[in-house]
């Protein structure tokens, strides 16, 4: 983790997995709303890789842990190499990019003179995202919890959040009277948001189970270690890291009852998962953590091997 070539190794491994999938000839893109689905497969994969790189760049800018981790974005890209089902699709990386932008604005909602503007912007962006990706409605409770942990819950900030929440809905409602086709999109979006609360159990395939287990051996130990550690020492950083741990575990649990959106929730967990891995691998170095580091890497390489086996 302290080597000079860590980032290069991670990016090389991620690129290798992407190339293996691109050359496999197997299509895992079952996304009917992928607006660029008619593009050649190699171009879709290239565009998806570029969007994930943008997400990795934003995630690498989050100052959440005290240790210097310039390779955090490389961890995220390595994780994208594991999910072959997300490499050909453009909907998943674009939704993750939008979700990461929302997170970056939401993390700015702490005690500051212009906090109402950040609260309004965060909830307006999240509401706008929910009109296109209905499952984003599950993030609203987490957003209010984060506001509570950063002590910005008061009447003015709650009103700012509600105003941001209803602004995109109001804008599209007004446009539906002036622009043909907007009304159909507006009505269909609200219906999909309502349908997002319906449950659909996750099918337990070997690949799905391996991904869930690989995430669990990072997320839950991270939560335990974080609760027992004084690092990071800065209160705001601890609150941000708490939010990422809570978001990752929440979306992980949600995958079991929203099986139809497993791929979406997995991609949305990538920033949280990469941050938790960076926290665990840099917090303390001893014999036990070295063994844990090796076990985690073996497990994730096994997940990659299982994904490659499924492509054969």
C-alpha positions in Angstrom: 0.0 0.0 0.0 3.0 2.3 0.4 4.7 1.3 -2.9 5.2 3.7 -5.8 3.6 1.3 -8.3 0.4 0.5 -6.4 -1.8 2.6 -8.5 -0.2 1.3 -11.7 -0.7 -2.3 -10.6 -4.4 -1.7 -9.8 -5.1 0.1 -13.0 -3.2 -2.6 -15.0 -5.3 -5.3 -13.3 -8.5 -3.4 -14.0 -7.6 -2.8 -17.6 -6.7 -6.5 -18.0 -10.1 -7.6 -16.8 -11.9 -5.1 -19.0 -9.9 -6.4 -22.1 -10.8 -10.0 -21.2 -14.4 -9.1 -21.1 -14.3 -7.1 -24.3 -12.6 -10.0 -26.2 -14.9 -12.7 -24.7 -17.7 -12.0 -27.1 -20.3 -12.5 -24.3 -22.8 -9.8 -23.8 -24.0 -9.1 -20.3 -25.8 -5.9 -21.0 -29.5 -6.4 -20.3 -30.2 -2.8 -19.8 -33.2 -1.7 -22.0 -32.8 2.0 -21.1 -29.2 2.3 -22.3 -29.7 5.1 -24.8 -26.4 4.3 -26.5 -27.0 0.6 -26.9 -26.8 0.8 -30.7 -23.1 1.8 -30.6 -20.4 -0.8 -31.3 -19.6 -2.9 -28.3 -15.9 -1.9 -28.1 -17.0 1.8 -28.1 -19.6 1.2 -25.3 -16.9 -0.5 -23.2 -14.4 2.4 -23.9 -17.0 5.0 -22.9 -18.0 3.1 -19.8 -14.3 2.8 -18.8 -13.8 6.6 -19.3 -16.9 7.3 -17.1 -15.7 5.0 -14.3 -12.3 6.8 -14.5 -14.1 10.1 -13.9 -15.9 8.6 -10.9 -12.5 7.3 -9.6 -11.1 10.8 -9.9 -13.9 12.3 -7.9 -13.8 9.6 -5.3 -10.0 10.1 -5.0 -10.7 13.7 -4.1 -12.8 12.8 -1.0 -10.8 13.7 2.1 -12.3 11.0 4.4 -9.3 9.2 5.9 -6.2 10.6 7.4 -3.7 8.4 5.5 -2.6 9.5 2.1 -4.1 7.1 -0.5 -3.4 8.3 -4.0 -4.3 4.8 -5.2 -7.9 4.9 -3.9 -9.2 5.6 -7.4 -7.2 2.6 -8.6 -9.0 0.4 -6.1 -12.4 1.6 -7.5 -11.3 0.8 -11.0 -10.1 -2.7 -9.9 -13.6 -3.2 -8.5 -15.2 -2.2 -11.8 -13.1 -5.0 -13.4 -14.9 -7.5 -11.2 -18.4 -6.7 -12.3 -18.5 -7.8 -16.0 -22.2 -7.0 -16.0 -21.5 -3.3 -15.7 -18.7 -2.9 -18.2 -20.7 -2.9 -21.4 -23.6 -0.9 -20.1 -23.5 2.9 -20.2 -26.5 3.4 -17.9 -24.7 2.0 -14.8 -21.5 4.2 -15.0 -23.5 7.3 -15.9 -25.8 6.7 -13.0 -22.8 6.1 -10.7 -21.2 9.4 -11.9 -24.4 11.3 -11.2 -24.7 9.6 -7.8 -21.0 10.4 -6.9 -21.6 14.1 -7.8 -24.6 14.1 -5.5 -22.5 12.6 -2.7 -19.8 15.2 -3.2 -22.4 18.0 -2.8 -24.0 16.3 0.1 -20.7 15.9 1.9 -20.4 19.7 1.8 -23.5 20.0 4.1 -21.8 20.8 7.4 -21.8 23.9 9.6 -20.8 26.8 7.4 -22.2 30.2 6.5 -23.8 29.1 3.2 -24.9 25.6 4.3 -28.5 26.3 3.1 -27.3 26.6 -0.5 -25.5 23.2 -0.3 -28.4 21.5 1.4 -30.8 22.8 -1.3 -28.3 21.8 -4.1 -27.8 18.3 -2.7 -31.5 17.5 -2.4 -32.3 19.1 -5.8 -29.7 17.0 -7.5 -30.8 13.9 -5.7 -34.5 14.6 -6.6 -33.5 15.1 -10.2 -31.5 11.9 -10.2 -34.6 10.0 -8.8 -36.7 11.1 -11.8 -34.3 9.3 -14.1 -33.1 6.5 -11.6 -36.0 5.8 -9.3 -34.0 3.8 -6.8 -32.3 7.0 -5.8 -35.3 7.6 -3.5 -33.6 5.2 -1.0 -30.8 7.7 -0.5 -33.1 10.5 0.9 -33.2 9.0 4.4 -29.4 8.6 4.4 -29.1 12.3 3.3 -31.2 13.4 6.3 -29.2 11.2 8.6 -26.0 12.7 7.4 -27.4 16.2 8.0 -28.3 15.1 11.5 -24.8 13.8 12.2 -23.2 17.0 11.0 -25.6 19.0 13.3 -27.2 21.0 10.5 -30.8 19.9 11.2 -32.9 22.9 11.9 -36.0 24.5 10.4 -34.2 26.6 7.8 -32.1 23.6 6.5 -35.1 21.3 6.5 -37.0 23.8 4.4 -34.0 24.1 2.1 -34.0 20.4 1.7 -37.7 20.2 1.0 -37.5 23.1 -1.5 -34.6 21.3 -3.3 -36.6 18.0 -3.2 -39.6 19.5 -5.0 -37.8 21.9 -7.4 -37.2 19.3 -10.1 -40.7 17.9 -9.7 -42.2 21.4 -10.0 -40.0 22.2 -13.1 -40.9 19.1 -15.0 -44.6 19.6 -14.0 -44.5 23.1 -15.5 -42.7 21.9 -18.6 -45.3 19.2 -19.2 -47.8 22.0 -20.1 -45.4 23.7 -22.5 -43.4 20.9 -24.2 -44.9 17.8 -25.8 -43.6 14.6 -24.4 -42.4 16.0 -21.1 -45.8 15.1 -19.6 -45.4 11.5 -20.5 -41.9 11.4 -19.1 -43.0 13.1 -15.9 -45.9 10.7 -15.3 -43.8 7.7 -16.1 -41.0 8.8 -13.8 -43.4 9.4 -10.9 -44.9 5.9 -11.5 -41.4 4.3 -11.5 -40.5 6.1 -8.3 -43.7 4.6 -6.7 -42.8 1.2 -8.1 -39.3 1.4 -6.6 -40.6 0.5 -3.2 -41.8 -2.9 -4.4 -39.7 -5.9 -3.3 -38.0 -8.4 -5.6 -35.8 -11.0 -4.0 -32.2 -11.5 -5.2 -31.4 -14.7 -7.2 -28.5 -16.4 -5.4 -26.2 -17.3 -8.3 -22.6 -18.2 -7.5 -21.3 -14.9 -9.0 -23.8 -12.8 -7.0 -23.0 -14.7 -3.8 -19.2 -14.3 -4.3 -19.6 -10.5 -4.8 -21.7 -10.1 -1.7 -19.3 -12.2 0.4 -16.3 -10.3 -1.0 -18.0 -7.0 0.0 -19.0 -8.3 3.4 -15.5 -9.2 4.4 -14.6 -5.6 3.9 -17.6 -3.6 5.0 -18.4 -5.3 8.4 -14.8 -5.5 9.6 -14.4 -1.9 8.6 -17.5 -0.9 10.7 -16.2 -2.8 13.7 -12.6 -1.4 13.4 -13.9 2.1 12.9 -16.2 2.0 15.9 -13.2 0.9 18.1 -10.6 3.2 16.7 -10.0 6.9 17.2 -8.8 7.3 13.6 -9.7 9.6 11.9 -9.4 12.0 14.8 -11.1 14.9 13.1 -14.9 15.0 13.9 -16.0 15.9 10.4 -13.9 13.2 8.8 -15.3 10.6 11.2 -18.9 11.8 10.3 -18.1 11.5 6.5 -16.6 8.0 7.0 -19.6 7.0 9.0 -21.8 8.1 6.2 -19.9 6.0 3.6 -19.9 2.9 5.8 -23.6 3.3 6.5 -24.4 3.9 2.8 -22.4 0.9 1.7 -24.0 -1.5 4.2 -27.4 -0.1 3.6 -27.2 -0.6 -0.2 -25.7 -4.1 0.4 -28.7 -5.1 2.5 -31.0 -3.5 0.0 -29.7 -5.7 -2.7 -31.3 -8.7 -1.1 -34.8 -7.3 -1.3 -34.3 -5.3 -4.6 -32.8 -8.1 -6.6 -33.8 -6.5 -9.9 -31.5 -3.6 -9.1 -28.5 -5.7 -7.9 -26.2 -4.4 -10.6 -27.2 -0.8 -9.9 -26.7 -1.0 -6.2 -23.4 -2.8 -6.6 -22.0 0.0 -8.8 -23.3 2.6 -6.4 -21.4 0.9 -3.6 -18.1 1.2 -5.4 -17.0 4.5 -3.9 -18.0 3.4 -0.3 -16.3 0.1 -0.8 -13.1 1.5 -2.1 -12.9 4.1 0.7 -13.5 1.3 3.3 -10.7 -0.8 1.8 -8.4 2.1 1.9 -9.2 2.8 5.5 -8.6 -0.8 6.6 -5.4 -1.3 4.6 -3.8 1.9 6.0 -5.1 2.1 9.5 -2.6 -0.2 11.2 0.1 -2.5 9.9 0.8 -5.7 11.9 0.9 -9.4 11.3 -2.9 -9.8 11.5 -3.6 -7.0 9.1 -1.0 -8.4 6.7 -2.8 -11.8 6.7 -6.2 -10.0 6.3 -4.8 -8.0 3.4 -3.6 -11.2 1.7 -6.9 -13.0 2.3 -9.0 -10.1 0.9 -6.9 -10.0 -2.2 -7.1 -13.7 -2.8 -10.9 -13.5 -2.4 -11.2 -10.7 -4.9 -9.0 -12.5 -7.4 -11.1 -15.6 -7.0 -14.2 -13.4 -7.7 -12.5 -12.2 -10.9 -11.6 -15.8 -11.8 -15.2 -16.9 -11.3 -16.4 -14.0 -13.6 -13.9 -15.0 -16.3 -15.1 -18.7 -15.9 -18.7 -17.5 -16.5 -17.6 -15.9 -19.8 -16.1 -19.1 -21.2 
